[in-house]
C-alpha cells in the first residue's frame, strides 16, 4: 500500500496550493472543470491528489471501482465539503435558519432534516403533481404554437426555464399553473428567483475552491451569494407564512424555510439545463425524435410506462450530467487504487469523465439511448453514470425533476420536431452545475 503523499497530482505551492494553475498559468479552469479534469486524468492517471489551499485537499476518483467504494464507505451520515459560504450566510442569520440547510450541513443534524422532509417527496406525493405539471406543459406548447418558428428560435432556453421553474414553484410555493406568461417579465418574482439561483450557484463554486477570503470580509462572490439568498429566503418565508407550503406540525418553521429555499436553489437551474442538453442531443438525432413520438402518451399517468423516454433522459445525463460528479468526506482510513487515504479527506467522483472513456462505454461520445435497455445496461459498471448521486445523500428532489423533464419531453416530441441551427456543437461551462455554453438555437417544425 502506497502512502497518501505519493498520489500523483499537479504541483502545489505554499499557501496558494494549485490555485496558480487556475488563475495565473491558466492551465486549468474552474469554468471548464471537465476539460481540466480530463487533462489531469491523461497526465496523472485514474486517481489524482490536488491541494487547492492549505486546508483544502481533494482526491479525484476516475475508476468506477473507486467511485463505488466511496459510496460504500460513506457511513451513516454521508458528509461533503460544499456550499461553505452559503452555510456561513445562514448561520449568520439565526432568526431565519437553524443550520446551513440540506446542502452544506453534515452529521446528525443533516440526518435529522433529511429524514424530516424526505416523506414530502416520496413517489406517492410526487405523483400528486402529475396533472398540474402536465397543465404547465400544455400551456407552454400552446405558447409555442402561437409563434412563427419557421425561421428558428434563437434561444429556446428561456421558455424551458420558465416552465420548469414554474413546476417547482407550483410544488413548493403553491402557485397557480395558469400564470406562466407572467414569468416572462424581467421584474417578475419568477425571473428574479431564477437570477438569484443562477448567481448563487456560480459563486458557490468560486467560494468553495478559491482562497477563503470571504470568511473574514465580504468578497464580491460572497456578496452575490448573500444577495441571491436574501431574495430566495424572502420568497420561501412568505410562502411559509401564508401557508402555501404544507409541512407537518411537529416540524420547525426555520427548517421549512431552509428546505424550500434549498429546493428552489437546487431545482430551478438543474432541471432547465438538463432539458436543454436533452433537446440538443435530440435535435441532432431525428430518428430518436421519431421513436419518442411513437412511444408518446396522452394522459400523464402514462409516464410510468414511458420507458424509451427514460432511456433518452439517462443517455443525455450520461453525456451531460448535472455536475462533474459527487463528493464525500471519508469517515475512516481506506485504500483506493492501492493508496492509503486518511479519514477526513475529500473524495470527488469523476463520473462525467469516466462516462466518456472508451474502456467504460462503447462509442462513448455517441448518443445511444438503447444502451440503457435492461439487457444492455448490464455491460456497464453501475457506478459510472450517477447523475443524481447515490446512497443516503442522493438528490432528494430526483423524482420531481424526472417527472417535470419527462412530461415536457413527451409534450414537445408529440407536437414538434427540433433541428439544431446553432453555431457549432453545444458545449458546457461548469458553474457548480453544468450549463450550456451558448444559446439554444432550434428550428421547430409543427406536427399535425
C-alpha positions in Angstrom: 0.0 0.0 0.0 1.5 3.3 -1.1 1.3 6.4 1.2 -1.1 9.3 0.6 1.6 11.8 -0.3 2.6 9.6 -3.3 -0.7 10.0 -5.1 0.1 11.9 -8.3 -1.3 15.3 -9.0 -0.5 18.9 -10.0 2.3 20.7 -8.1 1.1 22.8 -5.2 2.8 26.0 -3.9 2.9 27.2 -0.3 -0.3 29.0 0.8 -2.0 29.0 -2.6 -1.8 25.3 -3.4 -2.6 24.7 -7.0 -4.7 27.9 -7.5 -1.9 29.4 -9.6 -2.7 26.8 -12.3 -6.2 28.3 -12.4 -5.6 32.0 -12.1 -2.0 32.6 -13.3 -0.9 30.0 -15.8 -4.5 29.2 -16.8 -3.5 25.5 -17.2 -6.8 24.7 -15.6 -10.2 26.4 -15.3 -13.0 26.3 -12.8 -15.4 27.2 -15.5 -14.3 24.3 -17.7 -13.7 21.7 -15.0 -14.5 18.8 -17.4 -11.5 19.8 -19.6 -9.3 20.4 -16.6 -10.2 17.0 -15.1 -9.7 15.2 -18.3 -6.2 16.8 -18.6 -5.4 15.6 -15.1 -6.6 12.1 -15.9 -4.4 12.0 -19.0 -1.4 13.3 -17.1 -1.7 11.6 -13.7 -4.0 8.6 -14.2 -7.2 7.3 -12.5 -6.5 8.8 -9.1 -5.3 12.4 -8.6 -4.4 14.3 -5.4 -4.9 18.1 -5.5 -4.2 20.7 -2.8 -6.2 23.8 -3.6 -5.2 25.6 -0.4 -3.6 24.6 2.9 -6.9 23.2 4.4 -8.4 22.1 1.1 -7.1 18.8 -0.3 -9.2 16.7 -2.7 -8.7 13.3 -4.3 -10.3 12.9 -7.8 -11.6 9.4 -8.5 -11.9 8.3 -12.1 -12.0 4.5 -11.6 -15.6 3.2 -11.2 -14.5 0.7 -8.6 -13.1 3.5 -6.5 -16.3 5.5 -7.0 -18.3 2.5 -5.8 -16.1 2.2 -2.7 -16.5 5.9 -2.0 -20.3 5.4 -1.6 -19.9 2.1 0.2 -17.7 3.7 2.9 -19.7 6.9 3.3 -21.1 6.0 6.7 -24.5 6.6 8.4 -24.3 10.4 7.8 -22.6 11.0 4.5 -20.6 14.2 4.7 -19.2 16.5 2.0 -17.4 19.8 1.7 -19.7 22.1 -0.3 -21.7 25.4 -0.2 -19.5 26.7 2.6 -20.2 30.4 2.0 -24.0 29.6 1.9 -23.6 27.9 5.3 -21.9 31.0 6.7 -24.7 33.2 5.4 -27.4 31.1 7.0 -25.6 30.6 10.3 -25.2 34.4 10.5 -29.0 34.7 10.2 -30.3 32.6 13.1 -33.6 34.4 13.0 -34.4 32.5 9.8 -32.3 29.4 10.0 -31.4 26.6 12.5 -28.5 25.4 10.3 -26.9 25.7 6.9 -29.7 23.6 5.3 -29.5 20.3 3.4 -26.8 21.3 1.0 -23.8 22.2 3.4 -24.8 20.6 6.7 -23.2 17.3 7.8 -23.5 14.8 10.6 -26.6 14.1 12.8 -28.1 17.5 12.1 -28.1 16.8 8.3 -29.7 13.4 9.0 -32.4 15.0 11.1 -33.6 17.5 8.5 -33.2 14.9 5.7 -35.5 12.4 7.5 -37.9 15.2 8.3 -38.5 16.3 4.7 -37.9 13.0 2.8 -41.5 11.9 3.1 -42.7 15.1 1.3 -41.0 13.8 -1.9 -41.8 10.1 -1.8 -43.3 8.6 -5.0 -46.9 8.8 -3.9 -46.6 12.5 -3.1 -44.8 13.4 -6.3 -47.4 11.6 -8.4 -50.0 14.1 -7.0 -48.4 16.8 -9.1 -48.7 14.9 -12.4 -51.9 16.8 -13.5 -50.6 20.2 -12.6 -47.2 19.7 -14.3 -48.9 18.4 -17.4 -51.1 21.5 -17.4 -47.9 23.6 -17.4 -46.6 21.7 -20.4 -49.9 22.2 -22.2 -49.7 25.9 -21.7 -46.1 26.0 -22.9 -47.0 24.1 -26.1 -49.8 26.5 -26.8 -47.5 29.5 -26.4 -45.0 28.0 -28.9 -47.8 27.1 -31.4 -48.8 30.8 -31.4 -45.4 31.7 -32.6 -43.8 31.6 -36.1 -40.9 29.2 -35.6 -40.2 28.6 -39.3 -37.1 30.9 -39.2 -36.0 29.3 -35.9 -35.9 30.3 -32.2 -32.6 32.0 -31.4 -32.7 30.9 -27.7 -35.2 28.3 -26.5 -33.7 28.1 -23.0 -35.8 31.0 -21.7 -39.0 29.0 -22.4 -37.7 25.8 -20.9 -36.5 27.6 -17.8 -39.9 29.3 -17.3 -42.0 26.1 -17.5 -39.7 24.0 -15.3 -39.2 26.9 -12.8 -43.0 27.2 -12.6 -43.2 23.5 -11.9 -41.0 23.8 -8.8 -43.0 26.8 -7.6 -46.3 25.0 -8.0 -45.0 22.3 -5.7 -43.1 24.4 -3.1 -44.9 27.7 -3.3 -48.4 26.5 -4.3 -48.5 29.0 -7.2 -51.2 28.9 -9.9 -50.4 26.9 -13.0 -52.1 29.4 -15.4 -49.6 32.3 -14.8 -46.7 31.1 -17.0 -46.9 34.2 -19.3 -46.3 36.5 -16.3 -42.9 34.8 -15.8 -41.6 36.4 -19.0 -41.4 39.8 -17.3 -37.8 40.7 -16.1 -39.3 42.2 -12.9 -41.4 39.2 -12.1 -40.7 37.2 -9.0 -40.1 34.2 -11.2 -37.3 35.9 -13.2 -35.6 37.3 -10.1 -35.7 33.8 -8.4 -34.0 32.3 -11.5 -31.4 35.0 -11.4 -30.8 34.5 -7.7 -30.4 30.8 -8.1 -28.0 31.1 -11.0 -25.8 33.7 -9.3 -25.7 31.8 -6.1 -24.7 28.5 -7.8 -22.0 30.3 -9.8 -20.4 31.9 -6.8 -20.7 28.8 -4.5 -18.1 27.2 -6.9 -15.8 30.2 -6.5 -16.0 30.4 -2.8 -15.7 26.6 -2.3 -12.5 26.3 -4.3 -10.7 29.7 -4.1 -8.8 31.2 -1.1 -11.4 31.5 1.6 -11.1 35.3 2.0 -14.9 35.5 2.4 -14.5 34.1 5.9 -13.0 37.4 7.0 -14.6 40.1 4.8 -17.3 40.3 2.2 -15.8 39.5 -1.2 -17.6 40.1 -4.4 -18.6 36.5 -4.7 -19.8 36.3 -1.1 -21.9 39.5 -1.6 -23.5 37.9 -4.6 -24.4 34.8 -2.6 -25.9 37.0 0.2 -28.0 39.0 -2.3 -29.3 35.8 -4.0 -30.1 34.1 -0.7 -31.9 37.1 0.6 -34.2 37.0 -2.4 -34.8 33.3 -2.2 -35.2 33.5 1.6 -37.9 36.2 1.3 -39.9 34.1 -1.2 -39.6 31.0 0.9 -40.5 32.8 4.1 -43.6 34.4 2.5 -44.7 31.0 1.3 -44.4 29.5 4.8 -46.2 32.4 6.4 -49.2 32.3 4.1 -49.4 28.5 4.4 -48.6 27.8 0.8 -46.0 25.2 1.7 -47.7 22.4 3.8 -45.5 20.6 6.3 -46.1 18.5 9.4 -47.0 20.5 12.6 -44.1 18.9 14.5 -41.5 20.3 12.1 -39.8 23.6 12.8 -40.6 26.7 10.8 -37.0 27.6 10.3 -36.3 24.1 8.9 -39.2 24.6 6.5 -37.8 27.9 5.3 -34.3 26.4 4.6 -35.9 23.4 2.9 -38.0 25.4 0.5 -35.0 27.7 -0.2 -32.8 24.7 -0.9 -35.4 23.2 -3.3 -35.7 26.5 -5.2 -31.9 26.9 -5.3 -31.1 23.4 -6.4 -34.0 22.6 -8.6 -34.5 25.6 -11.0 -31.2 25.6 -12.8 -30.6 21.9 -12.8 -33.8 20.8 -14.5 -33.6 23.6 -17.0 -30.0 22.8 -18.0 -30.8 19.1 -18.1 -33.7 19.7 -20.5 -31.5 22.0 -22.6 -28.8 19.4 -23.2 -31.5 16.7 -23.8 -33.2 18.8 -26.6 -29.8 19.5 -28.2 -29.0 15.8 -28.4 -32.4 15.1 -29.9 -32.1 17.9 -32.4 -29.0 16.1 -33.8 -30.8 12.8 -33.8 -34.1 13.0 -35.7 -34.7 9.2 -35.7 -34.7 9.3 -31.9 -37.3 12.0 -32.0 -39.4 9.8 -34.3 -39.1 6.9 -31.8 -40.2 9.2 -28.9 -43.2 10.2 -30.9 -44.1 6.6 -31.4 -43.8 6.0 -27.7 -45.8 9.1 -26.7 -48.6 9.1 -24.1 -51.7 11.2 -24.0 -52.5 11.0 -20.3 -49.9 11.9 -17.7 -50.4 8.6 -15.9 -48.7 7.1 -19.0 -45.4 8.4 -17.6 -44.9 5.1 -15.7 -44.6 3.2 -19.0 -42.5 5.9 -20.8 -39.6 3.5 -21.0 -37.9 4.8 -24.1 -38.2 8.4 -22.8 -36.4 7.4 -19.6 -33.6 5.8 -21.7 -33.2 9.0 -23.6 -33.0 11.1 -20.4 -30.5 8.6 -18.9 -28.3 8.8 -22.0 -28.4 12.6 -22.0 -27.4 12.7 -18.4 -24.5 10.3 -19.1 -23.1 12.7 -21.6 -24.1 15.9 -19.8 -24.7 15.2 -16.1 -25.9 17.9 -13.7 -22.3 18.1 -12.3 -18.9 16.6 -12.9 -19.5 14.1 -10.1 -20.2 13.9 -6.3 -18.1 14.4 -3.2 -17.8 12.7 0.1 -15.6 13.3 3.2 -14.0 9.9 4.0 -15.1 8.9 7.6 -12.4 6.3 8.1 -9.0 5.4 6.7 -9.3 3.4 3.5 -7.3 2.2 0.5 -8.2 3.4 -3.0 -6.3 2.2 -6.1 -3.5 1.0 -3.9 -3.1 4.3 -2.0 -3.8 4.9 1.7 -6.2 7.7 2.1 -6.7 9.1 5.7 -10.1 9.9 7.2 -11.3 13.4 6.7 -10.1 13.5 3.1 -12.5 15.0 0.5 -13.1 12.5 -2.3 -14.6 13.6 -5.6 -16.0 11.2 -8.1 -15.3 12.0 -11.8 -18.5 10.4 -13.3 -18.6 12.8 -16.3 -15.1 11.9 -17.5 -15.4 8.2 -16.6 -18.7 8.1 -18.6 -16.9 9.3 -21.8 -13.9 6.9 -21.7 -13.6 4.1 -24.3 -12.9 1.5 -21.7 -16.2 2.2 -19.9 -18.6 2.7 -22.8 -18.6 1.6 -26.4 -18.7 4.7 -28.7 -18.9 6.9 -25.6 -19.4 10.1 -27.5 -22.4 8.8 -29.4 -26.0 9.4 -28.2 -27.4 5.8 -27.9 -30.5 5.5 -25.6 -30.7 1.8 -26.3 -27.6 1.2 -24.2 -29.9 1.6 -21.2 -32.2 -1.2 -22.2 -32.2 -3.8 -19.3 -30.0 -6.4 -21.1 -27.6 -3.9 -22.4 -27.0 -1.9 -19.2 -25.5 -5.0 -17.5 -22.4 -4.4 -19.6 -21.7 -1.2 -17.8 -20.4 -0.6 -14.3 -23.4 0.5 -12.2 -21.5 3.4 -10.6 -20.4 5.1 -13.8 -23.5 7.2 -14.5 -25.0 8.6 -11.3 -26.5 12.0 -12.2 -28.5 12.2 -9.0 -25.8 10.7 -6.8 -26.2 7.5 -4.8 -26.9 6.4 -1.3 -28.4 8.2 1.7 -27.4 11.6 0.3 -28.6 11.3 -3.2 -30.7 14.1 -4.7 -33.8 14.4 -2.6 -35.7 16.0 -5.5 -34.8 13.4 -8.1 -38.4 12.1 -8.7 -39.8 15.6 -9.1 -37.0 16.6 -11.5 -37.5 13.5 -13.6 -41.3 14.0 -13.7 -41.1 17.5 -14.9 -38.4 16.8 -17.5 -40.1 13.7 -18.9 -43.6 15.3 -19.1 -42.1 18.2 -21.0 -40.1 15.9 -23.3 -43.3 13.9 -24.2 -45.2 17.1 -24.9 -42.6 18.6 -27.1 -41.9 15.4 -29.1 -45.7 15.0 -29.6 -46.0 18.4 -31.1 -42.7 19.4 -32.8 -39.6 18.3 -34.5 -36.4 20.0 -33.4 -33.4 20.9 -35.7 -30.2 22.5 -34.3 -29.3 25.7 -36.1 -26.8 27.0 -33.5 -23.2 27.8 -34.1 -21.1 24.6 -33.9 -21.7 22.0 -31.2 -23.2 22.8 -27.9 -20.6 22.6 -25.1 -20.9 23.5 -21.5 -19.4 25.5 -18.6 -19.1 24.3 -15.1 -20.9 26.8 -12.8 -21.1 24.3 -9.9 -23.7 22.7 -12.2 -23.1 22.2 -15.9 -24.5 25.0 -18.1 -24.8 25.3 -21.9 -22.1 27.5 -23.3 -24.2 29.1 -26.0 -27.9 29.9 -26.8 -30.2 27.0 -27.7 -31.0 27.8 -31.3 -33.6 25.5 -32.8 -35.8 25.4 -35.8 -39.1 23.8 -34.9 -41.4 22.0 -37.3 -45.0 21.8 -36.1 -46.7 18.4 -36.3 -50.4 18.0 -37.0 
